[in-house]
């Protein structure tokens, strides 16, 4: 899961695993230095993502979390136009190895 903050001023992107633990890599942007609270509707958001993902091997599902609900935004098969890189770059291979076509 990725959380983008300050997108139009000082863009950061923080990546979390499914237990809301910050991951030890970045994806195109540096991680936010502030602690990002776990969304109230995280479990619902994960279920929505699993449902929308279906049989696709990779899809990014944008969701927006509000105090009373969450909504789905864009779905894309090519985040960053397919050119985004992980740092350290060993994570490109780790994720690539998981991708079964």
C-alpha positions in Angstrom: 0.0 0.0 0.0 1.3 3.4 -0.8 0.4 6.7 0.8 1.2 9.9 -1.2 1.4 13.1 0.8 1.9 16.8 -0.1 1.6 15.8 -3.7 1.8 19.4 -5.1 4.4 20.9 -2.7 6.8 18.3 -1.3 5.7 15.0 -2.7 6.4 12.0 -0.5 5.3 8.4 -0.9 5.4 5.9 1.9 4.9 2.2 1.3 3.3 -0.2 3.8 2.7 -3.9 4.0 -0.7 -5.3 4.7 -0.2 -5.0 8.5 0.5 -1.2 8.1 4.2 -1.6 8.7 6.4 0.8 6.9 8.5 -1.0 4.2 12.3 -0.5 3.9 12.3 0.9 0.4 10.9 3.9 -1.6 9.1 4.0 -4.9 10.1 7.1 -7.0 9.7 9.5 -4.1 11.2 9.6 -0.6 9.1 8.4 2.4 7.3 10.8 4.6 9.2 11.4 7.8 6.0 11.9 9.8 4.1 8.9 11.2 1.1 8.1 9.0 -1.8 6.7 11.1 -3.4 3.5 10.0 -6.7 4.2 8.2 -9.9 3.5 10.2 -11.3 1.6 7.2 -8.1 -0.3 6.2 -9.7 -3.7 6.3 -12.6 -2.6 4.1 -10.1 -0.9 1.7 -8.1 -4.1 1.4 -11.3 -6.2 0.7 -12.4 -3.7 -1.9 -9.0 -3.9 -3.5 -9.0 -7.7 -3.6 -12.5 -7.7 -5.1 -11.6 -5.2 -7.8 -8.2 -6.9 -8.6 -9.9 -10.1 -9.5 -7.6 -12.2 -11.7 -5.3 -9.4 -12.7 -1.7 -10.0 -11.8 -1.0 -6.3 -11.1 -3.3 -3.3 -10.8 -3.0 -0.2 -8.7 -6.3 0.8 -7.1 -6.4 4.4 -5.8 -8.6 4.9 -2.7 -9.3 7.9 -0.7 -10.0 7.6 3.1 -12.3 10.0 4.8 -13.4 10.2 8.5 -16.7 8.4 7.7 -16.0 6.3 4.6 -13.6 5.5 1.7 -14.1 5.8 -2.0 -12.4 4.3 -5.0 -10.7 6.5 -7.5 -8.5 5.4 -10.5 -7.5 1.9 -11.4 -4.3 1.6 -13.5 -2.2 -1.2 -14.9 0.8 1.0 -15.5 1.6 3.2 -12.4 4.2 5.9 -13.3 3.8 4.8 -16.9 5.7 1.6 -16.0 8.9 3.5 -15.4 8.9 4.0 -11.6 11.9 2.5 -9.7 12.3 1.2 -6.2 15.2 2.2 -4.0 17.2 0.2 -3.2 16.8 -1.3 -6.7 16.9 -4.9 -5.4 13.2 -4.4 -4.7 12.5 -4.2 -8.4 13.7 -7.8 -8.7 11.9 -8.9 -5.5 8.6 -7.7 -6.8 9.3 -8.8 -10.3 10.0 -12.4 -9.0 6.5 -12.4 -7.5 4.8 -11.5 -10.8 3.6 -14.6 -12.5 2.4 -13.9 -16.1 
